[in-house]
Amino acid sequence: KALCLLSTIITLLVTYRLYILSELFERLVAHLTQLMTLDEHIPLYHPLSNSDFWMEVLIILPVCPPFFTAEIGIINWDNFVLYRIETVLAMWSTIRFYRGWQSIRDYVLVKLPKRHTVAAFDHLSLGS
């Protein structure tokens, strides 16, 4: 449980940093394509105003703290089924693996030759 709690904290910090870096990248793209002045200072509260950030926090946040246990029992087709909160929240925490998709996507995009030139000509956002 302690490792799950630690991974939750690390995932929240990485997600927060990712939203700061994505805002910096958007400002950099606007600077290069629209000749806007580049403001590299991003306030620490900036990701907190993004609704997508809060949706990800709601997905990441449920975790069973150490030294806590609970059970939920239901009757299903005349069978008593007991769910432990540790098991349910451990299954929920596997949803965090979607974060790995961005790393795989960026790795594939790095292998593309001249990806930024192609994206600029076609007015596409390749995400990195």
Residue frames relative to the residue before (quaternion, step in Angstrom):
aa qw qx qy qz dx dy dz
K 1.0000 0.0000 0.0000 0.0000 0.00 0.00 0.00
A 0.6376 0.5300 -0.3337 0.4486 3.56 1.02 -0.77
L 0.6495 0.5039 -0.3225 0.4693 3.60 1.00 -0.75
C 0.6298 0.5201 -0.3332 0.4710 3.58 1.05 -0.71
L 0.6427 0.5066 -0.3163 0.4799 3.58 1.01 -0.80
L 0.6525 0.5074 -0.3098 0.4699 3.58 0.98 -0.83
S 0.6626 0.4882 -0.3113 0.4750 3.59 0.96 -0.80
T 0.6045 0.5454 -0.3555 0.4590 3.60 1.10 -0.59
I 0.6636 0.4963 -0.3054 0.4690 3.57 0.92 -0.89
I 0.6598 0.4989 -0.3095 0.4691 3.58 0.93 -0.88
T 0.6544 0.5118 -0.3171 0.4575 3.60 0.94 -0.83
L 0.6377 0.5139 -0.3306 0.4689 3.60 1.01 -0.74
L 0.6676 0.4928 -0.3068 0.4662 3.59 0.95 -0.82
V 0.6457 0.5065 -0.3210 0.4726 3.59 1.00 -0.77
T 0.6426 0.5169 -0.3186 0.4674 3.59 1.00 -0.81
Y 0.6313 0.5253 -0.3250 0.4690 3.58 0.98 -0.82
R 0.6747 0.4904 -0.2888 0.4699 3.58 0.91 -0.93
L 0.6207 0.5524 -0.3354 0.4440 3.57 1.05 -0.75
Y 0.6696 0.4833 -0.3091 0.4716 3.60 0.95 -0.78
I 0.6166 0.5170 -0.3512 0.4787 3.61 1.07 -0.60
L 0.6859 0.4788 -0.2895 0.4652 3.60 0.90 -0.89
S 0.6401 0.5120 -0.3470 0.4557 3.61 1.01 -0.66
E 0.6240 0.5132 -0.3415 0.4803 3.60 1.07 -0.64
L 0.6375 0.5147 -0.3248 0.4725 3.58 1.01 -0.77
F 0.6478 0.5092 -0.3195 0.4679 3.59 1.00 -0.77
E 0.6333 0.5190 -0.3349 0.4662 3.62 0.99 -0.76
R 0.6513 0.4991 -0.3153 0.4769 3.59 1.00 -0.78
L 0.6431 0.5198 -0.3197 0.4626 3.57 1.03 -0.75
V 0.6442 0.5041 -0.3193 0.4785 3.59 0.98 -0.80
A 0.6493 0.4992 -0.3194 0.4766 3.61 0.98 -0.80
H 0.6302 0.5298 -0.3306 0.4613 3.59 1.06 -0.71
L 0.7268 0.4438 -0.2478 0.4621 3.58 0.91 -0.90
T 0.7535 0.3965 -0.2244 0.4739 3.61 0.97 -0.72
Q 0.7971 0.2765 -0.1324 0.5203 3.60 1.00 -0.78
L 0.4078 -0.7505 0.4277 0.2957 3.57 1.37 0.13
M 0.2917 0.7362 -0.5438 0.2780 3.56 1.01 0.84
T 0.5621 -0.5816 0.4459 0.3832 3.57 -1.16 0.47
L 0.3832 -0.7389 0.5172 0.1994 3.52 -1.01 0.87
D 0.0798 -0.7695 0.6335 0.0117 3.54 -0.70 1.16
E 0.2155 -0.8235 0.5171 0.0897 3.56 -0.29 1.28
H 0.5964 0.5685 -0.3679 0.4310 3.58 1.21 -0.32
I 0.0327 -0.7772 0.6281 -0.0202 3.54 -0.67 1.14
P 0.4107 -0.7238 0.4858 0.2672 3.60 -0.59 1.06
L 0.5891 -0.6148 0.4016 0.3372 3.57 -1.09 0.71
Y 0.6683 0.5003 -0.3039 0.4590 3.60 1.15 -0.49
H 0.4270 0.7454 -0.4452 0.2527 3.61 1.21 -0.18
P 0.6865 0.4592 -0.3266 0.4594 3.69 0.77 -0.79
L 0.5998 0.5909 -0.3610 0.4010 3.59 1.12 -0.54
S 0.6630 0.4882 -0.3101 0.4754 3.60 1.21 -0.32
N 0.5865 0.5747 -0.3581 0.4444 3.58 1.31 0.01
S 0.4020 -0.7352 0.4908 0.2387 3.60 -0.70 1.03
D 0.5951 0.5565 -0.3714 0.4453 3.61 1.10 -0.56
F 0.6075 0.5501 -0.3482 0.4551 3.57 1.06 -0.72
W 0.6915 0.4770 -0.2860 0.4609 3.58 0.88 -0.91
M 0.5991 0.5355 -0.3669 0.4688 3.60 1.11 -0.55
E 0.6624 0.4869 -0.3091 0.4781 3.58 0.96 -0.78
V 0.6141 0.5336 -0.3492 0.4650 3.59 1.04 -0.68
L 0.6588 0.5032 -0.3146 0.4624 3.59 0.97 -0.79
I 0.6425 0.4941 -0.3253 0.4871 3.59 1.12 -0.54
I 0.7212 0.4606 -0.2472 0.4546 3.58 0.92 -0.90
L 0.6615 0.6135 -0.3027 0.3073 3.57 0.90 -0.96
P 0.6349 0.5405 -0.3921 0.3886 3.69 0.77 -0.71
V 0.1992 0.7526 -0.5959 0.1970 3.55 -0.61 1.21
C 0.4052 -0.6927 0.5409 0.2517 3.55 -1.10 0.70
P 0.3392 -0.7637 0.5050 0.2162 3.61 -0.50 1.09
P 0.6127 -0.5472 0.4075 0.3990 3.57 -1.18 0.44
F 0.8251 0.2268 -0.2024 0.4761 3.56 -1.22 0.65
F 0.6177 0.4789 -0.3718 0.5008 3.60 1.14 0.61
T 0.0688 0.7836 -0.6150 0.0544 3.54 -1.00 0.83
A 0.0611 0.7737 -0.6282 0.0543 3.53 -1.16 0.63
E 0.1846 -0.7697 0.6021 0.1049 3.53 -1.24 0.48
I 0.1485 -0.7435 0.6447 0.0978 3.51 -1.27 0.58
G 0.0950 -0.8141 0.5723 0.0248 3.55 -0.65 1.11
I 0.0014 -0.7845 0.6199 -0.0144 3.56 -0.99 0.87
I 0.3597 -0.6932 0.5724 0.2498 3.53 -1.26 0.39
N 0.0123 -0.7970 0.6008 -0.0607 3.53 -0.72 1.16
W 0.8305 -0.1374 0.0328 0.5388 3.59 -0.47 1.24
D 0.7006 -0.4854 0.2371 0.4661 3.55 0.84 1.08
N 0.5990 0.4915 -0.3903 0.4973 3.60 1.15 0.51
F 0.3435 -0.7170 0.5671 0.2153 3.52 -1.02 0.82
V 0.0771 -0.7936 0.6035 -0.0001 3.57 -0.71 1.13
L 0.1439 -0.7930 0.5904 0.0429 3.53 -0.85 1.06
Y 0.1211 -0.7791 0.6135 0.0455 3.55 -0.81 1.05
R 0.2469 -0.7454 0.6012 0.1485 3.57 -0.85 0.98
I 0.5418 -0.6494 0.4236 0.3246 3.55 -0.96 0.86
E 0.5831 0.5784 -0.3787 0.4267 3.60 1.10 -0.58
T 0.6814 0.4897 -0.2835 0.4643 3.57 0.94 -0.91
V 0.6686 0.5053 -0.3053 0.4523 3.57 0.88 -0.92
L 0.7161 0.4324 -0.2664 0.4787 3.60 0.85 -0.88
A 0.5891 0.5378 -0.3810 0.4676 3.61 1.14 -0.43
M 0.6362 0.4982 -0.3275 0.4897 3.58 1.05 -0.70
W 0.6379 0.5263 -0.3252 0.4587 3.59 1.00 -0.79
S 0.6628 0.5266 -0.3174 0.4273 3.58 0.99 -0.79
T 0.5517 0.5975 -0.4128 0.4101 3.62 1.16 -0.24
I 0.5138 0.6333 -0.4189 0.3993 3.60 1.23 -0.28
R 0.5605 0.6330 -0.3812 0.3739 3.58 1.17 -0.50
F 0.5331 0.6469 -0.4108 0.3586 3.58 1.17 -0.34
Y 0.4931 0.6431 -0.4431 0.3834 3.62 1.21 -0.19
R 0.5508 0.6114 -0.3916 0.4115 3.59 1.19 -0.46
G 0.6229 0.5637 -0.3355 0.4263 3.57 1.12 -0.63
W 0.5327 0.6395 -0.4011 0.3826 3.56 1.20 -0.46
Q 0.6482 0.5252 -0.3305 0.4414 3.59 0.93 -0.78
S 0.6387 0.5123 -0.3310 0.4690 3.59 1.04 -0.70
I 0.6486 0.5044 -0.3160 0.4744 3.58 0.98 -0.83
R 0.6437 0.5267 -0.3157 0.4567 3.57 0.97 -0.88
D 0.6815 0.4811 -0.2918 0.4680 3.58 0.88 -0.91
Y 0.6199 0.5396 -0.3443 0.4539 3.59 1.04 -0.70
V 0.6617 0.4895 -0.3013 0.4815 3.58 0.98 -0.85
L 0.6692 0.5048 -0.3098 0.4486 3.61 0.94 -0.82
V 0.5961 0.5603 -0.3672 0.4426 3.59 1.09 -0.59
K 0.6611 0.5200 -0.3004 0.4498 3.58 1.09 -0.69
L 0.5696 0.5893 -0.3940 0.4160 3.62 1.20 -0.31
P 0.3870 -0.7184 0.5150 0.2625 3.63 -0.82 0.86
K 0.8652 0.0184 -0.0452 0.4991 3.54 -1.04 0.92
R 0.1193 0.8436 -0.5151 0.0939 3.59 0.97 0.83
H 0.6631 0.5009 -0.3223 0.4534 3.62 0.98 -0.72
T 0.6303 0.5221 -0.3366 0.4657 3.60 1.05 -0.67
V 0.6567 0.4943 -0.3050 0.4810 3.57 0.94 -0.87
A 0.6587 0.5081 -0.3111 0.4595 3.59 0.94 -0.85
A 0.6588 0.5052 -0.3192 0.4570 3.60 0.99 -0.76
F 0.6624 0.5023 -0.3128 0.4594 3.61 0.96 -0.80
D 0.7574 0.3759 -0.1968 0.4963 3.57 0.97 -0.84
H 0.3722 -0.7440 0.4669 0.3000 3.60 1.32 -0.01
L 0.3862 0.6967 -0.4951 0.3469 3.54 0.90 1.02
S 0.2740 -0.7091 0.6146 0.2108 3.52 -1.30 0.36
L 0.1958 -0.8079 0.5475 0.0956 3.57 -0.44 1.19
G 0.5411 -0.6794 0.3711 0.3285 3.59 1.23 0.03
S 0.7915 0.1464 -0.1394 0.5767 3.61 1.15 0.06
